[in-house]
């Protein structure tokens, strides 16, 4: 029996993509994130839910060191990507962000052509040797973002000329073009209409075949639809984390139940 438990634990450890231990985040004197411990699994969609200002986006930004860009922000604790501490002084944040891509709340294509938006990352990171390789990466990234058929005949057109939903899928194509292992999404559908939201949600489900996806969402329905695991944040604390079905139907913490039933939020 013990042997079996050990094997199960070994398999579980192997599936962990990001492990965060005792993470604290401060904005100046304000303690924004407190004592977060979480294991994020590979090839899984993990949703961060909770009221506005609860720390879910702040914690998400710790996972690719985006908080480094905020002078008054300080991160303590340990965050491991495949067992390597991403806050180690030897780690180059630019290279880290090629491995941990990010899609933001509002679509933010570069003021360049559709082609150049997707080609930008592979070019600056030196991931391609020639134009033929770059063409192949652009096509495959646009296919992964379910956008290729809509734009293949106008790759030279500006990315900013696409519809909102297409722009967000272009940003997803841009993020996956550097072959990241993890894709962070900060409320990626909040600026989109219901049809575009449904397309992005379908896409998220397909992306988890190749990536570990972490999504911050203000929509509990969206978390329930797209994720396999859900983390509930409240007042800077990670209150509860588990399988999405269990969090929504049988939460262990009364604060989680209060949020899900609409009593806090």
C-alpha positions as CSV (number, residue, x, y, z in Angstrom):
1,X,0.0,0.0,0.0
2,X,2.8,2.4,0.9
3,X,4.6,1.6,-2.3
4,X,1.4,2.6,-4.3
5,X,1.2,5.9,-2.4
6,X,4.8,6.7,-3.1
7,X,4.2,6.0,-6.8
8,X,1.2,8.2,-6.9
9,X,3.1,11.0,-5.2
10,X,6.0,10.6,-7.7
11,X,3.6,10.9,-10.7
12,X,2.0,13.9,-9.1
13,X,5.4,15.6,-8.6
14,X,6.3,14.9,-12.2
15,X,3.1,16.7,-13.4
16,X,3.9,19.9,-11.4
17,X,4.9,22.6,-13.8
18,X,5.1,25.6,-11.3
19,X,5.5,25.2,-7.6
20,X,5.1,28.3,-5.4
21,X,6.1,28.1,-1.7
22,X,5.5,30.8,0.9
23,X,5.1,33.6,-1.7
24,X,4.6,37.1,-0.2
25,X,4.1,40.2,-2.3
26,X,4.5,43.8,-1.0
27,X,3.6,47.1,-2.7
28,X,5.7,49.4,-0.5
29,X,4.4,48.8,3.0
30,X,1.2,47.1,1.8
31,X,1.2,43.3,2.1
32,X,-0.8,42.3,-1.1
33,X,-0.2,38.5,-1.2
34,X,0.2,36.5,1.9
35,X,1.8,33.0,2.3
36,X,0.7,31.5,-1.0
37,X,1.6,27.8,-1.6
38,X,0.3,26.3,-4.8
39,X,1.4,23.5,-7.3
40,X,0.3,24.3,-10.9
41,X,0.0,21.2,-13.1
42,X,1.3,20.7,-16.6
43,X,-1.1,20.5,-19.5
44,X,-4.0,21.7,-17.3
45,X,-6.1,24.9,-17.2
46,X,-5.9,26.4,-13.7
47,X,-8.3,29.3,-13.0
48,X,-7.7,32.0,-10.4
49,X,-11.0,33.4,-9.1
50,X,-12.0,35.8,-6.3
51,X,-13.4,39.3,-5.8
52,X,-11.8,42.4,-7.4
53,X,-8.6,43.4,-5.6
54,X,-8.1,40.0,-4.0
55,X,-4.6,39.5,-5.4
56,X,-5.3,37.0,-8.2
57,X,-3.7,39.2,-11.0
58,X,-0.9,40.2,-8.7
59,X,0.0,36.6,-8.1
60,X,-0.3,35.7,-11.8
61,X,2.2,38.4,-12.6
62,X,4.7,36.8,-10.2
63,X,4.8,33.7,-12.4
64,X,6.7,35.5,-15.2
65,X,8.2,38.3,-13.1
66,X,6.0,41.0,-14.6
67,X,6.0,42.6,-11.1
68,X,9.7,43.3,-11.7
69,X,8.5,46.3,-13.8
70,X,6.8,47.9,-10.7
71,X,9.4,49.8,-8.6
72,X,7.6,49.5,-5.3
73,X,6.8,45.8,-5.7
74,X,8.7,43.2,-3.7
75,X,8.3,39.4,-4.1
76,X,9.5,37.0,-1.4
77,X,9.3,33.2,-1.2
78,X,10.1,30.7,-3.9
79,X,8.5,30.0,-7.3
80,X,9.9,27.1,-9.2
81,X,9.4,26.4,-13.0
82,X,10.4,22.7,-13.6
83,X,12.3,22.8,-10.3
84,X,14.3,26.0,-11.2
85,X,13.8,29.1,-9.1
86,X,12.6,31.8,-11.5
87,X,13.8,34.6,-9.1
88,X,17.3,33.3,-9.0
89,X,19.8,36.1,-10.0
90,X,21.0,33.8,-12.9
91,X,17.6,33.8,-14.5
92,X,17.1,36.4,-17.3
93,X,13.5,37.7,-17.0
94,X,13.3,38.2,-20.8
95,X,14.2,34.6,-21.5
96,X,11.7,33.5,-18.7
97,X,8.9,35.4,-20.5
98,X,9.6,33.5,-23.6
99,X,8.9,30.3,-21.6
100,X,6.0,31.8,-19.7
101,X,3.9,33.7,-22.2
102,X,1.2,36.2,-21.2
103,X,-2.1,37.4,-22.7
104,X,-3.6,40.6,-21.1
105,X,-7.1,41.8,-20.4
106,X,-7.4,44.1,-23.4
107,X,-6.1,42.9,-26.7
108,X,-2.8,44.8,-27.3
109,X,-1.5,44.0,-30.8
110,X,1.7,45.8,-31.8
111,X,1.1,48.6,-34.4
112,X,2.6,46.3,-37.0
113,X,1.3,43.8,-39.6
114,X,-0.5,40.6,-38.5
115,X,2.6,38.7,-39.7
116,X,5.1,40.9,-37.8
117,X,3.0,40.7,-34.6
118,X,3.5,36.9,-34.5
119,X,7.1,37.0,-35.9
120,X,8.4,39.4,-33.3
121,X,9.1,37.0,-30.5
122,X,10.8,34.3,-32.5
123,X,13.0,36.9,-34.2
124,X,14.1,38.7,-31.0
125,X,14.8,35.4,-29.2
126,X,16.7,34.0,-32.1
127,X,14.4,31.0,-32.4
128,X,14.5,30.8,-36.2
129,X,17.4,30.6,-38.7
130,X,15.7,31.9,-41.9
131,X,12.5,33.3,-43.5
132,X,11.1,29.9,-44.3
133,X,11.4,28.8,-40.6
134,X,9.8,32.1,-39.5
135,X,6.9,31.7,-42.0
136,X,6.3,28.2,-40.6
137,X,6.3,29.5,-37.0
138,X,3.9,32.3,-37.9
139,X,1.5,29.9,-39.7
140,X,1.6,27.3,-36.9
141,X,1.0,29.9,-34.2
142,X,-1.9,31.4,-36.0
143,X,-3.3,27.9,-36.5
144,X,-2.9,27.2,-32.8
145,X,-4.8,30.4,-32.1
146,X,-7.6,29.4,-34.5
147,X,-7.0,32.5,-36.6
148,X,-5.1,31.3,-39.7
149,X,-8.1,30.7,-42.0
150,X,-9.4,34.2,-41.2
151,X,-6.1,36.1,-41.9
152,X,-4.0,34.0,-44.2
153,X,-4.7,36.2,-47.2
154,X,-4.0,39.5,-45.4
155,X,-0.9,38.8,-43.3
156,X,0.5,42.3,-44.3
157,X,-2.6,44.1,-42.9
158,X,-2.3,45.8,-39.6
159,X,-3.1,43.7,-36.5
160,X,-4.9,46.7,-35.1
161,X,-7.5,46.5,-37.9
162,X,-8.9,43.1,-36.7
163,X,-12.0,42.8,-34.6
164,X,-11.6,42.6,-30.8
165,X,-11.9,38.9,-30.7
166,X,-9.5,38.4,-33.6
167,X,-7.0,40.8,-31.9
168,X,-7.1,38.7,-28.7
169,X,-6.5,35.6,-30.7
170,X,-3.6,37.4,-32.5
171,X,-2.2,38.2,-29.0
172,X,-2.5,34.5,-28.1
173,X,-0.7,33.6,-31.4
174,X,2.0,36.1,-30.5
175,X,2.3,34.5,-27.1
176,X,2.6,30.9,-28.3
177,X,5.1,31.8,-31.1
178,X,8.0,31.6,-28.7
179,X,7.0,28.0,-27.8
180,X,6.3,28.8,-24.2
181,X,5.6,26.0,-21.7
182,X,3.2,28.1,-19.7
183,X,0.5,30.6,-20.9
184,X,-0.8,33.1,-18.4
185,X,-4.1,34.9,-19.3
186,X,-5.3,37.8,-17.3
187,X,-9.0,38.1,-17.8
188,X,-8.6,37.5,-21.6
189,X,-12.3,37.7,-22.4
190,X,-13.4,40.7,-20.3
191,X,-13.3,43.1,-23.3
192,X,-14.9,40.6,-25.7
193,X,-18.5,40.0,-26.8
194,X,-20.1,36.6,-26.1
195,X,-19.3,35.1,-29.5
196,X,-15.6,36.1,-29.3
197,X,-15.5,34.9,-25.6
198,X,-16.9,31.5,-26.7
199,X,-14.2,31.2,-29.4
200,X,-11.4,32.1,-26.9
201,X,-12.8,29.6,-24.4
202,X,-12.8,26.8,-27.0
203,X,-9.2,27.8,-27.9
204,X,-8.1,27.6,-24.2
205,X,-9.4,24.0,-24.1
206,X,-7.3,23.2,-27.2
207,X,-4.2,25.0,-25.9
208,X,-3.9,22.8,-22.8
209,X,-2.9,19.9,-25.0
210,X,0.5,21.7,-25.3
211,X,0.7,24.2,-22.5
212,X,0.0,24.7,-18.8
213,X,-2.6,27.5,-18.9
214,X,-3.3,29.8,-16.0
215,X,-6.3,32.1,-16.3
216,X,-7.5,34.9,-14.1
217,X,-11.2,35.4,-14.5
218,X,-13.9,37.4,-12.9
219,X,-16.5,35.0,-14.3
220,X,-17.2,31.9,-12.2
221,X,-19.1,30.4,-15.1
222,X,-16.0,30.8,-17.3
223,X,-13.8,29.2,-14.6
224,X,-16.2,26.2,-14.4
225,X,-16.3,25.8,-18.2
226,X,-12.6,26.1,-19.1
227,X,-10.5,24.9,-16.1
228,X,-9.7,21.6,-14.5
229,X,-8.3,23.2,-11.3
230,X,-9.4,26.3,-9.5
231,X,-7.8,28.6,-6.9
232,X,-9.9,31.0,-4.8
233,X,-8.2,34.1,-3.6
234,X,-9.6,36.5,-0.9
235,X,-7.9,39.5,0.6
236,X,-4.5,38.5,-0.6
237,X,-4.8,34.9,0.7
238,X,-5.1,31.7,-1.3
239,X,-8.2,30.3,0.5
240,X,-8.7,27.1,-1.3
241,X,-7.3,25.2,-4.3
242,X,-8.5,22.0,-5.9
243,X,-10.3,20.3,-8.7
244,X,-12.8,22.7,-10.3
245,X,-15.8,20.5,-9.8
246,X,-15.0,20.1,-6.1
247,X,-14.4,23.8,-5.6
248,X,-17.8,24.7,-7.1
249,X,-19.9,21.9,-5.7
250,X,-18.3,21.0,-2.4
251,X,-16.0,23.8,-1.2
252,X,-14.2,23.1,2.0
253,X,-13.8,26.7,3.3
254,X,-16.9,28.7,4.2
255,X,-15.4,31.8,2.4
256,X,-15.2,29.9,-0.9
257,X,-18.9,28.8,-0.5
258,X,-19.9,32.4,0.3
259,X,-18.2,33.7,-2.8
260,X,-19.6,31.0,-5.1
261,X,-23.1,31.5,-3.8
262,X,-22.8,35.3,-4.2
263,X,-22.7,36.3,-0.5
264,X,-19.3,37.9,-0.8
265,X,-17.8,39.4,-4.0
